[in-house]
Amino acid sequence: MPSSPSEGREYDLAVIGAGAAGLAGAVAAAERGLTVALLDTAARPGGQFYRHPAPALGATRPEALHHDWSAFTALRSRLADSGVTPLAGHHVWTVVPAEPTGQWDVHALTGADGDGERPVRVRAHAVLLATGAYERQLPFPGWTLPGVVGAGGAQAMLKSGLVLPGNGVSPARPKSRAGGRVVVAGSGPLLLAVAASLATAGARVPAVIEASGYLGYARHPGVLAANAHKMAEAAVHGAALLRHGVRLRTRSAVTQVHGSDRVVAVTVSRLDRDWRPVRGSGRRIACDALAVGHGLVPQLELATGLGCATRRTEDGTYALDLDAHQETSVPGIWAAGETGGIGGVQLAFIEGELAGVAIAARLRERTSGADRGRVRALRRRRDRMRSFASLMAAAHAPGPGWTRWLDGATEVCRCEEVAAGRIRAAVADDGARDARTVKLLTRAGMGWCQGRICGAAVACLAAEAQGARLPPSPERRPLAVPVPLEVLGALRATAAPEAAGSEAAGPEVAGPEESGPEEGASG
């Protein structure tokens, strides 16, 4: 970041997140004449899906670890020519109205871990939230052992570091060695992609353990026919698993991990329709690592902090309630990609572009005939792919019986070391009636991850103890990420940049004439 930015400058649009949705939205808006700032935590564009190794790692074909790589590289080239201001290494912790101007102030901390020299404030007329999602983890005995990683985390290790779980290194990297035995478990179509990637890269995958089944898809042939590309993707992953001799076990789950200082085996149990383990069905599989995840959860902290309305999704999470052009219930705040419900990278591209075109039309108060036609086409494609996303969410929704995997000593909140028995006691003995009260009584969710790992499990346990099937809606957080107290102390939340005094009196204001890292942000 430049050391002496101009005070008082502003952008038309601030895009938060440089994954598929954020890139598409930023480029679409900039190509229609808007000044755009693109903020993200990582050093390069691509988000979680298009992670790619640093050049120093010597990968010869990083595109082999992705599909739709050409769509990403084409969009990255357009980004470089678009005039978008990329602000990499920016951890956005809140968005607030810039009263009385009707604009928005986006507050971020710089640095690889938000530990840069000073905070930054970006002012814009509109904000596009493209913050993506994080993995949903359902705990079970032994899940804190070294060697247990998230399914998405295993894929990220491979894509960005060329590292395989189980003490291995990807053959994509010169002079590497093959990985160990990695069981892939959980629920959702991500498992097939992860297992295929790991097996192709050299890991030995004894089995893919899917808690749900796939019959739910067959009941909706119309949706499948309208999304034939999804079936093609599944066929590619399935062929890779067959080629490497990987077994697929449905209606099953890893219910225990074995080992003292790291994973040596897992117990796989059959599940009934409510995901309760079938007594006596446990079978042990030797392995060196476990990659596990039960789908994705939209990352909504910034949006719920603003008061944006949410909707209940078919798999028990919450997503933003958006209008036909991707605007939230808060005027001037738009969203695209996984924030509106988990749907995959192609849907994220579509929604990002749709939002960018719509924002440009709103701010410029005009729409060309070509843009009107493009919007109609994008909306049709989005609606078709959203129907598949809803089907996918329903097919892999966790059953209420998963909490039967837990004994009282199973650690649920890893940051604060809170066990399942303590959470249940907070409800039964201490009178907790929701996840927030459980957090106050037990500290579950107060650690560094701020409940991103344990939040879903804590909410389900709190609801289960009261006999309820559905956990409460996501709580509203004023801060999306941990922030030093000195930053809050220096903040003048309602001051316009011109009235904020000297630069030392408050956060830095990033102007559109600044240049960030050449390749932009990602996250």
C-alpha positions in Angstrom: 0.0 0.0 0.0 1.3 3.5 -0.7 2.3 5.5 2.3 0.6 8.7 1.4 -2.8 8.1 -0.1 -5.1 11.1 -1.0 -7.8 12.0 1.4 -11.4 12.3 0.2 -11.3 10.1 -2.9 -13.9 7.4 -3.3 -14.8 4.4 -5.5 -18.1 3.6 -7.2 -17.9 0.0 -6.0 -16.0 -2.0 -3.4 -15.9 -5.7 -4.0 -15.0 -7.9 -1.0 -13.6 -11.2 -2.1 -11.6 -12.0 -5.2 -12.8 -15.5 -5.9 -14.9 -16.4 -9.0 -17.9 -14.2 -8.0 -15.8 -11.2 -6.9 -13.6 -11.3 -10.0 -16.6 -11.5 -12.3 -18.4 -8.7 -10.5 -15.4 -6.4 -10.4 -14.5 -6.9 -14.1 -18.1 -6.5 -15.2 -18.6 -3.2 -13.3 -15.2 -1.8 -14.3 -15.8 -2.6 -18.0 -19.0 -0.5 -17.7 -17.2 2.5 -16.5 -17.2 2.2 -12.7 -14.2 2.8 -10.5 -13.8 -0.5 -8.5 -11.7 -1.6 -5.5 -11.2 -5.3 -5.1 -10.3 -6.3 -1.5 -9.2 -9.7 -0.3 -7.1 -11.5 2.3 -4.8 -13.4 0.0 -1.9 -12.2 -2.2 -3.3 -13.5 -5.6 -6.7 -13.7 -7.2 -8.7 -16.9 -7.4 -10.3 -17.5 -4.0 -10.5 -20.9 -2.4 -11.4 -22.7 -5.6 -8.6 -21.3 -7.8 -5.8 -21.6 -5.4 -2.5 -22.2 -7.2 1.1 -22.7 -6.1 3.7 -20.0 -5.9 6.1 -20.1 -8.8 8.9 -21.0 -6.5 7.3 -24.4 -5.9 8.1 -25.4 -9.5 4.7 -26.7 -10.5 4.7 -27.5 -14.2 0.9 -27.8 -14.8 -1.1 -26.2 -12.0 -4.1 -26.2 -14.2 -4.3 -30.0 -13.9 -5.7 -29.5 -10.4 -8.7 -27.4 -11.5 -11.6 -27.5 -13.9 -12.6 -24.4 -15.8 -9.1 -23.1 -15.5 -9.3 -21.3 -18.8 -12.4 -19.3 -17.6 -10.3 -18.2 -14.6 -7.3 -17.2 -16.6 -9.4 -15.3 -19.1 -11.1 -13.4 -16.3 -7.7 -12.7 -14.7 -6.5 -11.2 -17.9 -9.6 -9.0 -18.2 -9.0 -7.9 -14.6 -5.5 -6.7 -15.5 -6.9 -4.6 -18.3 -10.0 -3.3 -16.5 -8.6 -0.5 -14.3 -9.8 -2.3 -11.1 -7.7 -1.4 -8.1 -6.6 -4.7 -6.5 -6.0 -4.5 -2.7 -4.4 -7.8 -1.7 -3.8 -8.7 1.9 -6.8 -6.8 3.2 -8.9 -8.4 5.9 -12.3 -6.7 6.0 -13.7 -6.6 9.5 -16.7 -4.4 9.1 -18.8 -2.3 6.6 -20.7 0.7 7.9 -22.8 3.5 6.4 -20.8 6.7 5.7 -23.4 9.1 7.2 -24.7 11.4 5.9 -23.4 10.7 2.4 -25.3 7.5 1.7 -22.1 5.8 0.9 -20.3 2.9 2.6 -17.0 2.7 4.6 -15.2 -0.7 4.3 -12.7 -1.1 7.1 -9.8 -3.6 6.7 -6.6 -4.6 8.3 -3.6 -5.2 6.0 -1.0 -8.0 6.1 -0.9 -11.7 5.6 -2.7 -12.2 8.9 -4.2 -8.8 9.4 -1.1 -7.7 11.2 0.0 -4.9 8.8 1.2 -1.4 9.8 -2.2 0.3 9.9 -5.9 -0.1 9.2 -7.4 1.0 5.9 -10.8 2.5 5.1 -12.2 2.3 1.5 -15.2 4.4 0.7 -17.7 3.4 -2.0 -21.2 4.1 -3.3 -22.0 0.4 -3.4 -20.6 -2.8 -2.0 -20.5 -6.3 -3.5 -20.1 -9.1 -0.9 -18.3 -12.1 -2.5 -16.9 -13.6 0.7 -17.5 -17.2 -0.2 -17.9 -20.0 2.3 -16.1 -22.2 4.8 -16.3 -25.9 5.6 -18.9 -27.4 7.9 -17.4 -29.7 10.4 -19.4 -32.2 12.5 -17.1 -33.5 15.3 -16.6 -37.1 16.4 -14.3 -38.8 18.8 -10.7 -38.4 17.7 -11.2 -35.6 15.2 -8.6 -33.4 16.8 -5.8 -35.8 16.2 -2.9 -34.7 13.9 -3.7 -36.1 10.4 -7.3 -35.1 10.4 -7.9 -32.3 8.0 -10.9 -30.7 6.3 -11.8 -32.1 2.9 -11.6 -28.7 1.4 -8.4 -28.1 3.4 -6.8 -31.2 1.8 -7.7 -29.8 -1.6 -6.2 -26.4 -0.7 -3.0 -28.1 0.5 -2.7 -29.8 -2.8 -3.5 -26.8 -5.0 -1.5 -24.2 -3.2 1.3 -26.1 -1.6 1.5 -29.3 -3.7 1.3 -31.3 -0.5 -0.7 -34.4 0.1 -2.1 -35.4 3.6 -0.4 -38.4 5.1 3.2 -37.2 4.8 3.3 -36.9 1.1 4.1 -34.5 -1.7 2.3 -34.2 -5.0 4.0 -35.7 -8.1 3.1 -32.4 -9.8 6.2 -31.1 -8.0 9.6 -32.3 -9.2 11.5 -34.9 -7.0 8.3 -35.6 -5.0 7.2 -38.8 -3.3 3.7 -40.3 -3.2 1.3 -39.7 -0.3 0.0 -42.1 2.3 -3.4 -43.6 2.7 -6.1 -40.9 3.0 -9.7 -41.7 3.8 -12.1 -39.1 2.4 -15.3 -38.7 4.4 -18.3 -36.5 5.2 -21.1 -35.5 2.8 -21.6 -33.6 -0.4 -20.2 -33.6 -4.0 -17.0 -32.0 -2.9 -15.9 -35.4 -1.6 -15.7 -36.9 -5.1 -13.7 -34.0 -6.4 -11.3 -34.1 -3.4 -10.8 -37.9 -3.6 -10.2 -37.8 -7.4 -7.7 -35.0 -7.0 -5.8 -36.8 -4.2 -5.7 -40.1 -6.0 -4.6 -38.5 -9.3 -1.8 -36.7 -7.4 -0.5 -39.9 -5.9 -2.3 -40.5 -2.6 -3.8 -43.9 -1.9 -7.5 -43.4 -1.1 -8.9 -46.6 0.5 -12.5 -45.3 0.5 -14.8 -42.3 0.1 -17.3 -42.4 3.0 -20.5 -40.5 2.1 -23.1 -40.0 4.9 -25.9 -39.4 2.5 -26.9 -41.2 -0.7 -27.5 -40.2 -4.3 -31.0 -41.4 -4.9 -32.3 -37.9 -4.1 -30.9 -36.6 -7.4 -32.7 -39.3 -9.4 -36.1 -38.0 -8.2 -35.6 -34.8 -10.1 -34.7 -35.7 -13.7 -35.8 -32.3 -15.0 -33.3 -30.5 -12.9 -30.5 -32.9 -13.9 -31.3 -32.6 -17.5 -31.1 -28.8 -17.3 -27.7 -29.0 -15.6 -26.0 -31.7 -17.7 -22.6 -30.1 -17.1 -22.9 -31.1 -13.4 -23.5 -34.7 -14.4 -20.5 -34.5 -16.7 -18.3 -33.3 -13.8 -19.5 -36.2 -11.6 -18.8 -38.6 -14.4 -15.2 -37.3 -14.6 -14.6 -37.7 -10.9 -16.3 -41.1 -10.8 -14.0 -42.3 -13.7 -11.0 -41.1 -11.8 -12.0 -43.0 -8.7 -12.7 -46.2 -10.7 -9.3 -45.9 -12.4 -7.5 -45.7 -9.0 -9.6 -48.4 -7.4 -11.3 -46.2 -4.8 -14.4 -47.6 -3.1 -17.5 -45.5 -2.5 -19.5 -46.2 0.7 -22.8 -44.4 1.0 -25.0 -44.0 4.1 -21.9 -44.3 6.3 -19.7 -42.1 8.4 -16.4 -42.0 10.2 -17.5 -42.1 13.8 -14.1 -42.5 15.5 -10.5 -41.8 14.7 -7.8 -44.1 16.3 -4.2 -43.2 17.2 -2.2 -41.7 20.0 -0.1 -38.9 18.4 -1.6 -39.1 14.9 -4.1 -41.0 12.9 -3.6 -44.7 12.3 -7.1 -45.9 11.5 -10.8 -44.8 11.5 -14.0 -46.6 12.4 -16.7 -46.4 9.7 -20.3 -47.0 10.8 -23.5 -47.5 8.8 -26.1 -44.8 9.3 -29.8 -44.9 9.4 -32.0 -42.3 7.5 -31.5 -39.8 10.4 -27.7 -40.4 10.4 -27.7 -42.4 13.6 -25.0 -45.0 13.7 -26.3 -48.6 13.3 -25.3 -50.6 16.3 -22.6 -53.2 15.5 -21.9 -51.9 12.0 -18.5 -50.3 12.7 -15.6 -51.4 10.6 -12.0 -50.3 11.0 -10.0 -48.9 8.0 -6.2 -48.3 8.4 -5.0 -45.0 7.1 -2.5 -42.2 7.6 -4.8 -39.3 7.2 -8.5 -38.4 7.1 -10.0 -35.6 4.9 -13.5 -34.9 6.2 -16.1 -32.2 5.6 -19.9 -32.0 5.6 -20.5 -29.4 3.0 -20.0 -25.7 3.0 -21.4 -22.8 5.0 -21.9 -19.4 3.5 -19.7 -16.8 5.1 -22.2 -14.1 6.2 -20.5 -12.2 9.1 -20.2 -8.9 7.2 -23.8 -9.2 5.8 -25.5 -10.1 9.0 -23.6 -7.3 10.7 -25.3 -4.9 8.3 -28.7 -6.4 9.0 -29.1 -8.2 5.6 -32.0 -10.6 5.6 -31.2 -14.4 5.4 -33.1 -17.4 4.3 -33.0 -21.0 5.5 -31.4 -23.4 3.0 -32.3 -27.0 2.4 -29.2 -28.3 4.1 -29.8 -26.5 7.4 -27.5 -23.5 6.9 -28.4 -19.8 6.2 -27.8 -17.8 3.0 -28.6 -14.3 2.0 -32.0 -13.4 0.7 -31.3 -11.7 -2.6 -33.5 -10.1 -5.3 -33.5 -10.9 -9.0 -30.3 -8.8 -9.5 -28.3 -10.0 -6.5 -29.1 -7.1 -4.2 -29.6 -7.8 -0.5 -32.4 -6.4 1.7 -30.1 -3.5 2.5 -30.1 -1.0 -0.4 -26.6 -0.5 -1.9 -25.3 -3.9 -0.6 -25.1 -6.7 -3.2 -23.9 -10.3 -2.9 -22.8 -13.1 -5.3 -21.6 -16.6 -5.1 -21.7 -18.8 -2.1 -23.2 -16.0 0.1 -26.5 -16.6 -1.6 -26.3 -20.4 -1.1 -23.7 -23.0 -2.0 -23.7 -23.6 -5.8 -20.2 -24.0 -7.2 -17.8 -22.0 -9.2 -19.8 -21.7 -12.4 -22.8 -20.3 -10.6 -20.4 -17.9 -8.8 -19.1 -16.6 -12.2 -22.7 -16.0 -13.4 -23.9 -14.3 -10.2 -20.8 -12.1 -10.0 -21.3 -10.8 -13.5 -25.0 -10.3 -13.0 -24.3 -8.2 -9.9 -21.6 -6.2 -11.6 -23.9 -5.3 -14.6 -26.8 -4.5 -12.2 -24.7 -2.2 -10.0 -23.3 -0.3 -13.0 -26.8 0.2 -14.3 -28.0 1.5 -10.9 -25.1 3.9 -10.4 -25.0 5.1 -14.0 -28.8 5.2 -14.2 -28.8 3.7 -17.7 -28.7 0.3 -19.3 -27.8 -0.5 -22.9 -29.8 -2.9 -25.0 -26.9 -5.3 -25.0 -26.8 -5.3 -21.2 -30.5 -5.9 -20.9 -30.2 -9.0 -23.1 -27.1 -10.1 -21.1 -29.0 -9.8 -17.8 -31.9 -11.9 -19.1 -29.5 -14.6 -20.2 -27.6 -14.5 -16.9 -30.8 -14.7 -14.9 -32.0 -17.8 -16.8 -28.7 -19.5 -16.3 -28.5 -18.5 -12.6 -32.1 -19.8 -11.9 -31.3 -23.1 -13.6 -28.2 -23.6 -11.6 -29.7 -22.5 -8.4 -32.4 -25.2 -8.8 -29.5 -27.8 -8.9 -27.9 -26.2 -5.9 -31.1 -26.6 -3.9 -31.4 -30.2 -5.0 -27.8 -30.8 -4.0 -28.3 -29.2 -0.6 -31.4 -31.3 0.1 -29.6 -34.5 -1.0 -26.7 -34.0 1.4 -28.4 -32.3 4.4 -27.1 -33.6 7.7 -29.6 -35.7 9.6 -30.4 -34.9 13.2 -29.0 -38.2 14.5 -25.4 -37.2 13.8 -25.0 -35.9 17.4 -25.2 -39.6 18.4 -21.6 -39.9 17.2 -20.5 -37.8 20.2 -19.6 -39.0 23.7 -19.4 -36.5 26.5 -15.7 -36.1 26.2 -15.7 -35.3 22.5 -14.1 -31.9 22.0 -16.5 -29.7 20.0 -14.8 -26.3 20.3 -11.1 -26.9 19.6 -10.0 -23.3 20.3 -11.4 -23.2 23.8 -11.3 -27.0 24.5 -15.1 -27.3 25.2 -16.5 -30.9 25.2 -19.9 -32.0 24.1 -20.8 -32.9 27.7 -20.2 -29.4 28.8 -22.4 -27.9 26.1 -25.2 -30.3 26.9 -24.9 -29.5 30.6 -25.2 -25.7 29.8 -28.6 -26.4 28.4 -29.8 -29.0 30.8 -28.4 -27.6 34.0 -27.6 -23.9 33.4 -30.7 -22.9 31.5 -29.1 -22.0 28.1 -31.7 -21.7 25.4 -29.7 -20.9 22.3 -26.1 -21.1 21.0 -25.2 -17.6 22.1 -26.0 -18.4 25.7 -24.1 -21.6 25.4 -21.1 -19.6 24.2 -21.4 -17.2 27.1 -21.5 -20.0 29.6 -18.9 -22.3 28.1 -16.7 -20.1 25.8 -17.6 -22.4 22.9 -17.1 -20.2 19.8 -15.0 -17.5 21.5 -11.7 -18.7 20.2 -9.6 -17.5 17.3 -11.8 -19.1 14.6 -14.9 -17.2 16.1 -17.1 -20.3 15.8 -16.4 -21.0 12.1 -15.3 -24.6 13.0 -17.6 -25.4 15.9 -20.5 -23.0 15.4 -22.8 -25.4 13.5 -22.1 -28.2 16.0 -22.8 -26.0 19.0 -26.0 -24.7 17.5 -27.2 -28.3 16.8 -26.3 -29.5 20.2 -28.2 -26.6 21.8 -31.2 -27.2 19.7 -31.1 -31.0 20.3 -31.0 -30.6 24.1 -34.2 -28.6 23.9 -35.9 -31.1 21.6 -35.8 -28.8 18.6 -34.7 -29.9 15.1 -33.6 -26.5 13.8 -30.9 -24.3 15.3 -31.5 -20.5 15.4 -30.7 -18.1 12.6 -27.1 -16.7 12.5 -26.3 -14.1 15.1 -25.4 -10.5 14.2 -21.7 -9.7 14.7 -20.4 -6.2 14.7 -16.9 -7.5 13.8 -16.3 -10.1 11.1 -12.7 -10.9 12.1 -10.6 -10.2 15.3 -9.5 -6.6 15.5 -6.9 -5.0 17.8 -8.4 -2.6 20.4 -6.1 0.2 19.2 -7.8 0.1 15.9 -11.2 0.4 17.4 -9.9 3.2 19.7 -8.6 5.2 16.7 -11.7 4.7 14.5 -14.1 7.5 13.8 -16.9 5.5 12.4 -19.2 8.4 11.3 -16.6 10.9 10.1 -16.3 11.7 6.4 -12.7 11.5 5.1 -12.5 15.2 4.6 -13.5 15.8 8.2 -11.3 13.1 9.8 -8.3 15.4 10.3 -4.8 14.2 9.7 -4.0 10.7 8.6 -2.7 9.8 12.0 -6.1 10.5 13.6 -7.8 7.6 12.0 -7.6 4.8 9.4 -6.0 5.2 6.1 -8.3 6.0 3.2 -7.5 4.2 0.0 -8.1 6.2 -3.2 -8.7 4.9 -6.7 -5.5 6.3 -8.0 -3.6 3.9 -5.8 -2.1 0.7 -7.1 -2.1 -2.5 -5.2 -0.3 -5.8 -5.9 -0.1 -6.5 -9.6 -2.2 -9.7 -9.6 -5.0 -8.5 -7.2 -6.6 -10.2 -4.2 -7.9 -13.6 -3.6 -9.5 -15.5 -0.8 
